[in-house]
Amino acid sequence: MSFGKFCPKCGQPTEALVSGVCQNCFLEKHDLFEMRDFDMPTCVICGKLQIKGMWRGYSEQDIKEELGAKVKLNHDLDKPMIDVELVKIEPFEYDTIVKVKGFINDALLEQEKGFKFKLQKVSCDACMKLSSNYREAVIQLRAYDNKETDEMLKLAQTMIEKEKLHDSLSGIVKTVKVKTGGYDIWVGSKKASKKVVRYMSKLYKVQVISSKTLVGLQEGGKPDYRFTFCIKR
């Protein structure tokens, strides 16, 4: 590789000068980007991350994208490219390497910096509600015998947990065994409960008896109901 220029500061040959000096000398005095140590709220119960005010399932790719969005670039940098590497050193702590490339005065520059990144341990809104016995619905399972009732319970538990991927309130708050036979399942989400009950009623070919109880008022004065769905043989 041939060089036609020399840095007037360090005397080294260089392909291009940036503000009158070579790239190394330029980067000794200037930063391509700035970034601070950064914490991201994560729920210690369900493991979801809070990104832009929304709770999402844990994803290192989402973390990288959010960290990349926090990078403050040098205003002279043209066509910037940002790369973020994460190395987990503790369950809630990472070493983070941020690399930035871009052009200044038609010279391609590259700089990397290391940061600490932590997941801030909190409880998300849905998990806080579920831990305080919040429920929008109760599913009552009343089958022919204990075997079928237990089968229904296991299926309901599996489906409610699966719905949690799409509905944060889809969790079982409490399971109460009824003396006369069967179970009452307290469920955080009315929407998830309806989906589970609809499927089970078709599977077991039974009709669901539903009712609702006024438990208070929502914001704006709208009535707030708790629903009961009874699957009975």
C-alpha positions in Angstrom: 0.0 0.0 0.0 1.4 3.4 -0.9 0.9 6.6 1.0 1.1 10.0 -0.6 0.7 12.0 2.6 2.3 12.4 6.0 0.8 13.5 9.2 2.3 16.9 10.3 1.8 15.9 13.9 3.3 12.4 14.3 5.1 12.2 10.9 3.5 8.9 10.0 2.4 8.2 6.4 -1.4 8.2 5.9 -3.9 7.7 3.1 -6.0 10.7 4.1 -5.8 13.6 6.5 -8.7 14.5 8.8 -8.7 18.1 9.9 -5.1 18.3 8.9 -3.8 15.2 10.8 -3.9 11.4 10.4 -6.7 9.3 11.7 -4.9 8.2 14.9 -4.0 11.7 15.9 -7.5 12.9 15.1 -9.0 10.3 17.4 -6.7 11.2 20.2 -8.5 14.5 20.5 -11.9 13.8 19.1 -14.6 11.1 19.7 -16.8 9.7 16.9 -19.5 9.0 19.5 -20.4 9.4 23.1 -22.3 7.0 25.4 -22.9 6.5 29.1 -23.4 3.4 31.2 -27.0 2.4 30.8 -29.5 0.4 32.8 -32.7 -1.2 31.4 -35.6 -2.3 33.6 -36.3 -6.0 33.6 -39.0 -7.9 35.4 -37.5 -10.4 37.9 -40.6 -12.4 37.8 -41.4 -12.9 34.1 -38.1 -11.7 32.6 -39.5 -9.1 30.2 -37.6 -6.0 29.3 -39.0 -2.4 29.4 -38.1 -0.7 26.1 -39.6 2.7 25.2 -42.2 2.3 27.9 -43.3 -1.1 26.6 -42.7 -4.5 28.2 -41.3 -7.1 25.8 -40.0 -10.6 26.0 -36.3 -10.9 26.7 -34.2 -10.5 23.6 -30.5 -9.6 23.3 -31.2 -8.3 19.8 -33.7 -5.8 21.3 -31.1 -4.8 23.9 -28.5 -4.2 21.2 -30.9 -2.1 19.1 -31.8 0.0 22.2 -28.2 0.5 23.1 -27.4 1.5 19.5 -30.2 4.1 19.7 -28.6 5.6 22.8 -25.3 6.4 20.9 -24.7 10.1 20.5 -22.7 10.5 17.2 -20.2 13.2 16.2 -22.2 15.6 14.1 -19.5 15.6 11.4 -19.7 11.8 11.0 -21.2 10.8 7.6 -22.7 7.4 6.8 -22.3 6.0 10.4 -22.4 2.3 11.2 -23.0 1.2 14.7 -22.2 -2.3 16.1 -23.0 -3.5 19.6 -21.5 -6.6 21.3 -22.8 -7.9 24.6 -20.9 -10.2 27.0 -22.8 -11.4 30.0 -20.6 -11.4 33.2 -23.4 -11.7 35.7 -27.1 -12.6 35.5 -28.1 -8.9 35.3 -24.8 -7.3 34.1 -23.0 -7.2 30.8 -19.7 -5.9 29.4 -20.7 -3.9 26.3 -18.5 -3.0 23.3 -19.8 -0.3 21.0 -18.0 0.1 17.6 -18.8 3.1 15.3 -17.5 3.6 11.7 -18.1 6.5 9.5 -16.6 9.1 7.2 -15.2 12.5 8.0 -13.7 14.5 5.2 -14.0 11.3 3.0 -11.7 9.4 5.4 -13.1 6.2 6.9 -12.7 6.3 10.7 -13.4 3.6 13.3 -13.6 3.8 17.1 -14.7 1.4 19.8 -15.5 1.9 23.5 -16.4 -0.4 26.4 -19.3 0.2 28.8 -21.1 -1.4 31.6 -24.7 -2.4 31.0 -27.1 -3.6 33.7 -30.6 -4.9 33.8 -32.4 -3.0 36.5 -34.4 -5.5 38.6 -38.0 -4.4 38.9 -41.5 -6.0 38.7 -43.6 -5.2 35.7 -47.2 -3.9 36.0 -48.7 -7.2 35.1 -46.7 -9.3 37.6 -47.3 -6.7 40.3 -51.1 -7.1 39.7 -50.9 -10.9 39.7 -48.9 -11.0 42.9 -51.6 -9.0 44.6 -54.4 -11.5 43.7 -55.6 -9.3 40.8 -57.9 -11.4 38.6 -60.4 -10.5 35.9 -61.9 -14.0 35.7 -62.5 -17.2 37.5 -62.7 -20.5 35.6 -64.7 -23.2 37.4 -63.9 -26.8 36.4 -66.6 -29.3 37.3 -66.1 -32.7 35.6 -67.4 -36.2 36.0 -64.7 -37.5 38.3 -61.3 -36.5 39.8 -59.4 -37.9 36.8 -61.2 -35.8 34.3 -61.1 -32.8 36.5 -57.3 -33.1 36.9 -57.0 -33.5 33.2 -59.0 -30.3 32.7 -56.8 -28.4 35.2 -53.6 -29.5 33.5 -54.9 -28.4 30.1 -56.1 -25.0 31.5 -52.8 -24.4 33.2 -50.8 -25.1 30.0 -53.0 -22.9 27.8 -53.0 -20.0 30.3 -49.2 -20.1 30.5 -49.0 -20.2 26.7 -51.2 -17.2 26.4 -48.8 -15.3 28.5 -46.6 -14.9 25.5 -49.2 -12.5 24.0 -51.0 -11.3 27.1 -49.0 -10.3 30.2 -52.0 -10.7 32.5 -52.5 -14.3 31.5 -51.4 -15.9 34.7 -52.9 -18.1 37.3 -53.2 -16.2 40.6 -54.6 -19.0 42.6 -56.0 -22.5 42.2 -58.7 -23.4 44.8 -59.8 -27.0 45.2 -63.5 -27.2 45.9 -64.8 -29.6 48.5 -67.7 -30.8 46.3 -65.3 -31.6 43.5 -63.4 -29.5 41.0 -61.3 -26.4 40.9 -61.6 -22.7 40.8 -58.8 -21.0 38.8 -58.2 -17.3 39.4 -56.9 -15.8 36.1 -55.5 -12.4 35.7 -56.8 -11.9 32.1 -60.4 -12.1 31.1 -59.4 -12.3 27.4 -57.1 -15.3 28.0 -59.8 -17.0 30.2 -62.4 -16.6 27.4 -60.0 -18.2 24.9 -59.2 -21.1 27.2 -62.9 -21.7 28.1 -64.0 -21.6 24.4 -61.5 -24.3 23.5 -62.2 -26.5 26.4 -66.0 -26.3 25.9 -65.5 -27.6 22.3 -63.0 -30.3 23.4 -65.3 -31.7 26.1 -68.5 -30.9 24.3 -70.1 -29.0 27.2 -71.8 -25.7 27.5 -70.2 -22.9 29.5 -72.2 -21.0 32.1 -70.9 -17.5 32.5 -71.7 -14.6 34.8 -70.2 -11.4 35.9 -69.9 -9.4 39.1 -69.4 -5.7 39.5 -66.2 -5.1 41.4 -65.7 -1.3 40.9 -65.2 1.4 38.4 -62.5 1.9 35.8 -61.0 5.3 34.9 -63.7 7.4 33.5 -66.4 5.7 35.5 -66.8 2.7 33.3 -68.0 -0.4 35.3 -65.4 -3.0 36.1 -66.6 -6.6 36.1 -65.1 -9.9 37.2 -66.2 -12.8 35.1 -67.0 -16.4 36.1 -66.9 -19.2 33.6 -68.2 -22.6 34.7 -67.3 -25.7 32.7 -69.6 -28.4 34.1 -70.4 -31.9 33.1 
